[in-house]
Amino acid sequence: MDRSEPRPEDRHIPVMRDRVVDLLAPGIEAARAAGRAPLALDGTLGMGGHTQALLERFEDLSVIGVDRDPHALAMAAERLGPLAERLVPFHGTYDEVPQALAEAGAEGLDAALYDLGVSSYQLDDRERGFAYSYDAPLDMRMDTTAARSAEDLVAELDEAELRRIIRRDGEERFAGPIARAIVRAREQAPITTTGRLVEVIREAVPVSAGATGGHPAKRTFQALRIAVNEELDILERAMPAALDALHVGGRLVVMSYHSLEDRIAKRHLVQWATSTAPPGFPVVLPEHEPVVRMLTRGTERPTEQEIEENRRASSAKVRAVEKIRVSRTTA
């Protein structure tokens, strides 16, 4: 790395670091009590900030660090230094828990963290094309080896599919006009940069909408990023995959940054925390008992001080559960 550039640890402040570690800690302690070497999963390794905090607190802990971005795996290893000896890197997506465990030669987990969304360094890397605030190639791939970019989606999807994605994944009320504007604009010339896409969106969205809804391109960029990286589909698979991999007493923490992610996390966690016995049934059989115990009431949010130190933490929501009986939610 060019030493004129800031080090990874200087550019990244892990969101709610101490609270996340505190929530996961009892699962790690339970493994010790059972005579087992504790193992955690950081399903979204990024620059390794949360993993670093875990490895520093627990000297016998190993962490499987999952990330689809090869550059992130390299940066995290550099950040961790000697601690990286207890990191098992896995290049893939966070729904691939069985594969990650197999590569680590492990059977189960004692703690798992999903810190969702795009990482800070990806947002800051202009060539990645995640941000609408400056002109860059229209890419948005978290895994730079993946085949399809945002440019490909904008160029290839028909108007109906563009409208569906922008409405569903961006919750954008002007999805129809934006989709039509994209199709018209690409007939004149390919849309290959974030700056050009922003221009197209500005022309489609009423000026008055910006007074209350923030930047007019915000939701469309979110929708394209989610679609390019299949984020919601992966999260749907990742939730049960993590639960099934946890030992009884293990803990799962999910940190989301927008309502679509949080709804998925909430739905799974509430379902697992609820008895499946028929209402009024006199005896609840073990297989109908809840699988998890809620550790958070609703969601927990960053403190004002944390938001002051890291503005990107402002939208974070944390949910956490402890596994209380054996489960099998996936086929």
N, C-alpha and C positions, 0 to 999 in steps of 0.2 A: 504493500500500500504506500502511496505517496504520503510522506510524513508532513507535507504542507496541508494535507486534508485533515479534518477533525477525525479523531479515532471513533470507531463505532460506539463505544461506551459514552463518549462525550456528545454524540448526536442523538442518543436515544434514552428516554426516561421511561421505564416500564410503568404502565398504568396500574395504579393501586397495588404496587409491588408487595408491600408488607402485608396488606390485608389478604391478598391471594395466597401468600406463603402461610399465613396463619390459618386460613381455611383448609389448606391441604395438609398441614403438619400432623394432625391426629391420625390420618391414614398412614403416614410414614411411620409414626410411633407405633401403630397397631402392627405393622409388619415386623418391627423390632421385637415387640412383645411376643409375636408368634415364632420368633427365631428365624425370620426370613430376611434376607438382604433386601432393603426397600428399593422399589423401582417406580419411577414416575414417567409420565408421558407429557411432553410439551408439544401439543398437536399443531401449534402454529409458532414455530421457533423464532422466526424473525431474526433480530440481532441478539437474541439470547438473554435478554435482561431478566426475565422471570426465572429462567433456568439457572442463571448465575446466582440469583438470590437463594434458590433452593439448594444448590450445590454448596454454597458457602455456609448455610445454616446446618446442613446434614452431611457430615463428612463420610458417611457410609452409603449415601444415596447415589444411584445411577439414574440418568435421565435419557429417555429416547426422544431425540429432537427431530420432529417431522417438519419438513418444509418443501414446497414444490419448487422453490426458487433456489437453484444451485448456488447463486451468489450469496444468498442469505445463510446457507449452511457454512460457507467459507468464512463469512464475516463473523458469525456466531462463534466458530472455533477460534478465530483470532481473538475475539473479545474475552473468551473464557481462559485462554492461556493454559496453565497447568491443570485447571479444572476440567479441561476438555478430555482428559484421560477417563473421566466418568460420563462422558457424553457419547451416546450411540446415535450418530446422524442417520436419518432416513430420508431419501429424496422421493417424495410422493405427496399424497394428499392425506388429510387427517381422518378420512374415513377408512384408510387402509391400516387399521389397527392390527388385525391378525397378521398381516404381512410384516409390519414393523416389529411385532413381538417375535415372529419367527426369525427375522434377521438378527435380533438381539439374543436369540436362544432363550427366551423367557416364556412363561406360561400365563402370567397375569400382571396386573398393575396395582399399585397401592395409592396412586394419585394421578389425576389427569387434568390438564388445563387446555381449554380452547379459548384463545385470545383472538377473536374473529376479525375479519376485514383485511384491509390493505395495511401494510406496515409503514411506519414513518419514513424509513429510508426509501421505500418504493415511491411514496408520494413526492419525496424530495428529489428523486432522480428524474430529471427532465426528459431523458430519452425514453422513459417507460410510458409516458403519455397518460398517466392517471389523472392529472390535474387540469382543470379548466382555466386556471389562472395564468397560464403562459402557453406559448405555442410550442408544440413538440409533435413528433410522429404519433399517429393515432394507434397506439398499441394496446396497453392495458393488460397484457398477459403477466400474471404472477410468475408463471413458469415460462421463461424466455425460450424454452425448447418446444413449447406447445405449438400446434399447427395454426390455429385460427386467432387472429387479433381483432381488436375493435374495428380496424379498417376493413377487415374482411366482412364482418357482420353488416356494417354500414353499406358496403358495396353490394352484398349478395342477397340480403333478406328482402322479401317483398314488403309492401306498405303495411299489410295486415299484421305480419309477424313483428315488424318494427314497433307498430302501435301496441301490440300485446306485451312485448318485452318492456317497453318504456312505461306502460301503465302498471304492469304487475311488479316489476323489479325496481322501478323508480317511484311508484305511487305518484306519477305525474299526471295532473288533470288535463294538461294540454298535449297528451300523448298523440292524439289524432293529428292536430295541426303540425306537430314536430315531425311525425313520420312522413306526412305528405311533403313537408318542406325538404326533408332529407332526400326523398325520391326525386323531387324536381331538381334539386341542386346537383345530384350525382349524374343526372342526365346531361348536364352542361359540362361538368368536369369531375373527376374522382375526388372524393373527400378523403384526404390523406393525413391531415394534421388536426390537432386539437383546436387550434385557432380558427380554422375554417369551419369546423363543426359548431363551435360556439357562435360564429357569425350566422350560420343557418338557423340555429335555435333561437337566437335573439330576434330574427326576422319573423319567427313563427309565434312567439310568445308575446302577449300584450305587455306593453311597458308598465302598466299599472300592477301587473303581477309581481314585479320585482320589489315593490314597496313592502310586501309582507312575506313573500316566499323565498327571499334570498336570491342568490345568483340564478338566472333563468336556466343555466345549463346543469346545475347541480344534480338534479334528479335523473336527467338523461344520462349523464356520465356515470352515476351510480348504477343505473340499470344496465348499461353496456358492460361495465366492469363485472357485475354479477353474472351476466350472461356469458361473457367470454370465459370466465373462470369457473362457471357452473357452481357458484358458491352455495346457493340454497339447496340444490340437489345433494351436494357433498355433505352439508350439515345435517340433512335429513338422515343420511346413512351413518354419519359419524356419531350421532348421539347414542343410538343403541349399541354401536360397535364399542364405544368407550365403556358403557355400562356393563356389557357382558365381559369385558376384559378385566374389570375391577374385582379384586378380592373383596369378600365381605369385610366391612370396616374401611374400605377404600373410599376416596372422595373425588368428586368431579366438580370443577369450577368452569363455568362458561361466562365469558365476557363479550357482550355484544355492543354494537355501536349504532344500530338503527333498528326500527321496529320490526322489519321482516325477519331479521336474525333472532331477535328476542322472542317473537311469537313462536317460532319453531322450538327454541330452547324451552320456553315455558310449557308448551303443549306436551313435550316429551316428559319433562320433569314432573309436572302435575299428574300425568297419567301414571307414572311409576310410583308416585307417592300416595296413590289412591287405591283402596281395596277394590278388587274386582268381584267380590261376593255380591249376590243379588241383595237389594235393599231389604232390610228386615230379616235376613237369613239368620237363624238362631246360632249357628256355629260356623265360624269363618275358617275354612280349611287353609292349611299353610300355603298352598299354591295360589290362594286368593289374597294373601296378605300383601301390603305395600312392599315394593322392592327397595325403595329409598326413603330416607328421612330428610326433609327440607332443613337446610342450615341457614337460609336467608328468608326473611319475611318479604315477599315480593322481590324487589331488586335492591341491591346496595349501590350507592353512587360514590364517586370520588369526593374528597373533601374540597372545600374552597381553596385551601392551600395547594392541594395537588393540581387543581385546575389552573391556578396561578402559575405554577411551575411548568405545566404542560397543557396548553390550550386544547390539544387534541384529545385529552382525557374527558372533556366536558360532557360528551354524549355517552360515555361508558356506563353499562349496566351489568352488574354481576349477579349471577344465580349460582347456588352451590347445593350439593346433596351429598349424603353419606349412604353408601350401599349397606343395607341391613339384612339382606338374604340373597341366596343364590338366584341368579336370573338367567333367562335365555330368551332374548327378544329378537335375535336375528336367526335366519334359517341356516 
